[in-house]
Amino acid sequence: PVSLAPESLLRLFRPNGAAQGRAPEAATSGGGRGGETPCLLLRGFPASWGEAQVRCTFITFGGVAAMRFEPDFEYGRLCRVILKEPENMPRVAVDLDGALVG
């Protein structure tokens, strides 16, 4: 069997929904729940990735309106991504979750 390093698998979580059988995880642009903008949590991407690589990942889904890198205990860091077309978030989570990257 092939063993993959955790950083080579892209993990996406959509707000208030499950991604690939995982528990639902809410995400907002400010880290809270109030009336803030929903976003995707991008985890497990290569450590070498910067803003350009994240933006390229979402170009086919309408592009990125905003993003923010934050520390992450499990993967080292995560990125909160707000899409230009937020209605695409469920499709993005299904299409990209678990995708091999890097």
Residue frames as a rotation matrix with the C-alpha (Angstrom) as fourth column:
PRO 1
0.565 0.825 0.000 0.00
0.825 -0.565 0.000 0.00
0.000 0.000 -1.000 0.00
VAL 2
-0.215 -0.586 0.781 1.06
0.534 -0.740 -0.408 3.56
0.817 0.330 0.473 -0.68
SER 3
0.190 0.197 -0.962 1.57
0.948 -0.293 0.127 5.76
-0.257 -0.935 -0.243 2.35
LEU 4
0.170 -0.058 0.984 1.11
0.552 -0.822 -0.144 9.50
0.817 0.567 -0.107 1.90
ALA 5
-0.818 -0.452 -0.355 2.51
0.559 -0.479 -0.677 12.21
0.136 -0.752 0.645 4.12
PRO 6
-0.036 0.886 -0.463 -0.28
0.859 -0.210 -0.467 14.17
-0.511 -0.414 -0.753 5.83
GLU 7
-0.204 -0.067 -0.977 0.80
-0.080 -0.993 0.085 17.39
-0.976 0.095 0.197 4.11
SER 8
-0.972 -0.212 -0.103 0.18
-0.119 0.064 0.991 15.89
-0.204 0.975 -0.087 0.68
LEU 9
-0.485 0.868 0.102 -3.57
0.836 0.427 0.345 15.47
0.256 0.253 -0.933 1.17
LEU 10
-0.831 0.265 0.488 -5.81
-0.223 -0.964 0.144 18.47
0.509 0.011 0.861 0.85
ARG 11
-0.541 0.695 -0.474 -8.55
0.840 0.423 -0.339 18.60
-0.035 -0.582 -0.813 3.50
LEU 12
-0.804 0.362 0.472 -11.49
-0.172 -0.901 0.399 20.92
0.569 0.240 0.786 2.99
PHE 13
-0.603 0.670 -0.434 -14.32
0.758 0.311 -0.573 21.57
-0.248 -0.674 -0.695 5.39
ARG 14
-0.517 0.504 0.692 -17.41
0.245 -0.688 0.683 23.47
0.820 0.522 0.232 4.38
PRO 15
-0.851 0.213 0.480 -19.34
-0.512 -0.541 -0.667 25.54
0.118 -0.813 0.569 6.90
ASN 16
-0.211 0.835 0.509 -22.13
-0.799 0.153 -0.581 23.66
-0.563 -0.529 0.635 8.68
GLY 17
0.767 0.449 -0.458 -21.68
-0.633 0.644 -0.429 20.56
0.102 0.619 0.778 6.53
ALA 18
0.515 -0.582 0.630 -19.68
-0.086 0.696 0.713 17.39
-0.853 -0.421 0.308 6.50
ALA 19
0.379 -0.487 -0.787 -16.78
-0.921 -0.119 -0.370 16.75
0.087 0.865 -0.494 4.16
GLN 20
-0.145 -0.443 -0.885 -16.00
-0.486 0.811 -0.326 13.13
0.862 0.383 -0.333 3.31
GLY 21
0.339 0.422 -0.841 -17.78
0.377 0.758 0.532 11.69
0.862 -0.497 0.098 6.34
ARG 22
-0.748 -0.616 -0.247 -16.15
0.496 -0.272 -0.825 14.01
0.441 -0.739 0.509 8.86
ALA 23
-0.074 0.701 -0.710 -18.08
0.920 -0.226 -0.319 15.79
-0.384 -0.677 -0.628 11.54
PRO 24
0.587 0.335 0.737 -19.55
0.636 -0.753 -0.165 19.14
0.500 0.566 -0.656 10.45
GLU 25
-0.263 -0.717 -0.646 -17.23
0.900 -0.423 0.103 22.04
-0.347 -0.554 0.756 11.12
ALA 26
0.819 0.565 0.094 -18.38
0.568 -0.778 -0.270 25.65
-0.079 0.275 -0.958 11.08
ALA 27
-0.361 -0.929 -0.082 -16.00
0.884 -0.368 0.289 28.29
-0.299 0.032 0.954 9.81
THR 28
0.848 0.528 0.039 -16.34
0.516 -0.806 -0.289 32.02
-0.122 0.265 -0.956 9.51
SER 29
0.474 -0.693 0.543 -13.95
0.362 -0.409 -0.838 34.66
0.802 0.594 0.057 8.29
GLY 30
0.163 -0.412 0.896 -13.27
-0.681 -0.704 -0.200 35.94
0.713 -0.578 -0.396 11.79
GLY 31
-0.761 -0.506 -0.405 -13.08
-0.129 0.731 -0.670 32.61
0.635 -0.458 -0.622 13.57
GLY 32
-0.798 0.548 0.252 -16.40
-0.313 -0.019 -0.950 33.12
-0.516 -0.836 0.187 15.34
ARG 33
-0.646 0.610 0.458 -19.97
0.725 0.679 0.118 32.24
-0.239 0.408 -0.881 14.49
GLY 34
-0.333 0.557 -0.761 -21.91
0.089 -0.784 -0.614 35.54
-0.939 -0.272 0.211 14.54
GLY 35
0.754 0.655 -0.044 -22.95
0.070 -0.147 -0.987 37.12
-0.653 0.741 -0.156 11.24
GLU 36
-0.075 -0.906 -0.418 -19.53
-0.551 -0.312 0.774 36.67
-0.831 0.288 -0.475 9.70
THR 37
0.297 0.129 -0.946 -18.83
-0.952 0.116 -0.283 35.47
0.073 0.985 0.157 6.17
PRO 38
0.809 -0.017 0.587 -18.71
-0.115 0.976 0.187 31.66
-0.576 -0.219 0.787 5.76
CYS 39
0.212 -0.802 -0.558 -15.43
-0.977 -0.168 -0.129 30.28
0.010 0.573 -0.820 4.49
LEU 40
0.846 -0.090 -0.526 -13.68
-0.027 0.977 -0.210 27.03
0.532 0.192 0.824 3.62
LEU 41
0.558 -0.729 0.397 -10.95
-0.619 -0.047 0.784 25.70
-0.553 -0.683 -0.478 5.89
LEU 42
0.733 -0.433 -0.524 -8.05
-0.322 0.457 -0.829 24.46
0.599 0.777 0.195 3.81
ARG 43
0.490 -0.565 0.663 -5.77
-0.709 0.183 0.681 22.05
-0.506 -0.804 -0.311 5.69
GLY 44
0.459 -0.359 0.813 -3.05
0.215 0.932 0.290 19.59
-0.862 0.041 0.505 4.76
PHE 45
0.979 -0.184 0.091 -1.53
0.040 -0.264 -0.964 21.55
0.201 0.947 -0.251 1.91
PRO 46
0.310 -0.940 -0.140 2.27
0.828 0.339 -0.445 21.52
0.466 0.022 0.884 1.42
ALA 47
0.358 -0.258 -0.898 4.31
0.717 -0.540 0.441 23.75
-0.598 -0.801 -0.008 3.73
SER 48
-0.686 -0.720 0.103 5.82
0.589 -0.467 0.659 25.46
-0.427 0.513 0.745 0.68
TRP 49
-0.104 0.735 0.670 2.45
0.909 -0.203 0.364 26.80
0.403 0.647 -0.647 -0.48
GLY 50
-0.876 -0.076 -0.476 1.76
0.269 -0.897 -0.352 30.50
-0.400 -0.437 0.806 -0.34
GLU 51
-0.165 0.870 -0.465 -1.08
-0.250 -0.493 -0.833 32.72
-0.954 -0.021 0.299 -1.48
ALA 52
-0.320 -0.004 -0.947 -0.47
-0.935 -0.162 0.317 32.09
-0.154 0.987 0.048 -5.19
GLN 53
-0.941 -0.079 -0.329 -0.80
-0.155 0.965 0.213 28.30
0.301 0.252 -0.920 -4.89
VAL 54
-0.633 0.771 -0.072 -4.00
0.402 0.247 -0.882 28.55
-0.662 -0.587 -0.466 -2.84
ARG 55
-0.098 0.596 -0.797 -5.52
-0.564 -0.693 -0.449 31.00
-0.820 0.406 0.405 -5.34
CYS 56
-0.588 -0.193 -0.785 -4.64
-0.795 0.314 0.519 28.66
0.146 0.930 -0.338 -8.25
THR 57
-0.971 0.225 0.077 -6.38
0.192 0.932 -0.307 25.77
-0.141 -0.283 -0.949 -6.51
PHE 58
-0.265 0.944 -0.194 -9.70
0.501 -0.037 -0.865 27.64
-0.824 -0.327 -0.463 -6.50
ILE 59
-0.755 -0.086 -0.651 -9.50
-0.391 -0.737 0.551 29.39
-0.527 0.670 0.523 -9.91
THR 60
-0.888 0.421 -0.182 -11.81
0.051 0.483 0.874 26.84
0.456 0.767 -0.451 -11.57
PHE 61
-0.267 0.813 -0.517 -14.42
0.957 0.286 -0.046 27.50
0.110 -0.507 -0.855 -8.88
GLY 62
0.673 0.588 0.449 -14.66
0.593 -0.792 0.149 31.24
0.443 0.166 -0.881 -9.50
GLY 63
-0.143 -0.862 0.486 -11.59
0.200 -0.506 -0.839 32.36
0.969 -0.022 0.245 -7.58
VAL 64
-0.158 -0.085 -0.984 -10.74
0.978 0.126 -0.168 33.56
0.138 -0.988 0.063 -4.10
ALA 65
0.624 0.417 0.661 -12.17
0.297 -0.909 0.294 36.77
0.723 0.013 -0.690 -2.68
ALA 66
0.339 -0.526 0.780 -10.07
-0.854 -0.520 0.019 36.64
0.396 -0.672 -0.626 0.51
MET 67
0.563 -0.217 -0.797 -7.83
0.309 0.950 -0.040 34.27
0.766 -0.224 0.602 2.44
ARG 68
0.415 -0.465 0.782 -5.96
-0.847 -0.511 0.146 34.14
0.332 -0.723 -0.606 5.72
PHE 69
-0.005 -0.521 -0.854 -3.29
0.079 0.851 -0.519 31.70
0.997 -0.070 0.037 6.92
GLU 70
0.476 0.175 0.862 -3.48
-0.822 -0.259 0.507 30.65
0.312 -0.950 0.021 10.59
PRO 71
-0.684 -0.699 0.207 -1.62
-0.723 0.613 -0.319 28.20
0.096 -0.368 -0.925 12.85
ASP 72
0.508 0.792 -0.338 -3.11
-0.707 0.608 0.362 24.68
0.492 0.055 0.869 12.98
PHE 73
0.210 -0.412 0.887 -2.23
-0.846 0.377 0.376 22.12
-0.490 -0.829 -0.270 15.65
GLU 74
0.585 0.121 0.802 -2.66
0.045 0.983 -0.180 19.04
-0.810 0.141 0.570 13.44
TYR 75
0.698 -0.220 0.681 -1.19
0.715 0.264 -0.648 20.22
-0.037 0.939 0.341 10.10
GLY 76
-0.400 -0.901 -0.170 1.01
0.893 -0.425 0.151 23.17
-0.208 -0.091 0.974 11.08
ARG 77
-0.797 0.261 -0.544 -1.20
-0.235 -0.965 -0.118 25.79
-0.556 0.034 0.831 9.45
LEU 78
-0.142 0.817 0.559 -4.54
0.869 0.373 -0.325 26.21
-0.474 0.440 -0.763 7.76
CYS 79
-0.996 -0.088 0.013 -6.00
0.082 -0.857 0.508 28.74
-0.033 0.507 0.861 5.38
ARG 80
-0.124 0.980 -0.156 -9.46
0.432 -0.088 -0.897 30.30
-0.893 -0.179 -0.413 5.65
VAL 81
-0.950 -0.199 0.241 -10.71
0.286 -0.242 0.927 30.83
-0.126 0.950 0.286 2.09
ILE 82
-0.018 0.936 -0.351 -13.65
0.048 -0.350 -0.935 33.00
-0.999 -0.033 -0.039 1.06
LEU 83
-0.474 -0.113 0.873 -14.70
0.806 0.343 0.482 32.33
-0.354 0.933 -0.072 -2.51
LYS 84
-0.949 0.175 -0.263 -15.83
-0.267 -0.890 0.370 35.03
-0.169 0.421 0.891 -4.94
GLU 85
-0.191 0.901 -0.389 -18.83
-0.661 0.174 0.729 32.78
0.725 0.396 0.563 -5.60
PRO 86
-0.645 -0.168 0.746 -19.74
-0.752 0.312 -0.580 31.37
-0.135 -0.935 -0.328 -2.16
GLU 87
0.480 0.872 0.097 -22.54
-0.815 0.484 -0.318 29.25
-0.324 0.074 0.943 -3.61
ASN 88
0.421 -0.414 -0.807 -19.73
-0.517 0.622 -0.588 27.01
0.745 0.665 0.047 -4.97
MET 89
-0.225 -0.613 0.757 -18.51
-0.969 0.056 -0.242 26.04
0.106 -0.788 -0.607 -1.48
PRO 90
0.429 0.386 0.817 -20.39
-0.556 0.825 -0.098 22.72
-0.712 -0.412 0.569 -1.20
ARG 91
0.995 -0.066 -0.077 -19.16
-0.031 0.531 -0.847 21.59
0.097 0.845 0.526 -4.64
VAL 92
0.271 -0.955 0.122 -15.60
-0.654 -0.276 -0.704 22.70
0.706 0.111 -0.700 -3.87
ALA 93
-0.036 -0.256 0.966 -15.58
-0.953 0.301 0.044 20.75
-0.302 -0.919 -0.255 -0.60
VAL 94
0.711 0.366 0.600 -16.77
-0.204 0.924 -0.322 17.58
-0.673 0.107 0.732 -2.33
ASP 95
0.955 -0.287 -0.074 -14.50
-0.024 0.173 -0.985 17.94
0.296 0.942 0.158 -5.37
LEU 96
0.265 -0.941 0.209 -11.26
-0.483 -0.317 -0.816 18.85
0.835 0.115 -0.538 -3.57
ASP 97
0.469 -0.088 0.879 -11.43
-0.865 0.156 0.477 17.11
-0.179 -0.984 -0.003 -0.20
GLY 98
0.541 -0.338 0.770 -8.77
-0.029 0.908 0.419 14.41
-0.841 -0.249 0.481 -0.08
ALA 99
0.982 -0.186 0.014 -7.21
0.009 -0.026 -1.000 15.49
0.187 0.982 -0.024 -3.39
LEU 100
0.345 -0.937 -0.061 -3.49
0.862 0.291 0.414 14.80
-0.370 -0.195 0.908 -3.81
VAL 101
0.984 -0.041 0.171 -1.60
0.026 -0.927 -0.375 18.11
0.174 0.373 -0.911 -4.02
GLY 102
0.550 -0.835 -0.006 1.96
-0.500 -0.336 0.798 19.40
-0.669 -0.436 -0.602 -4.02
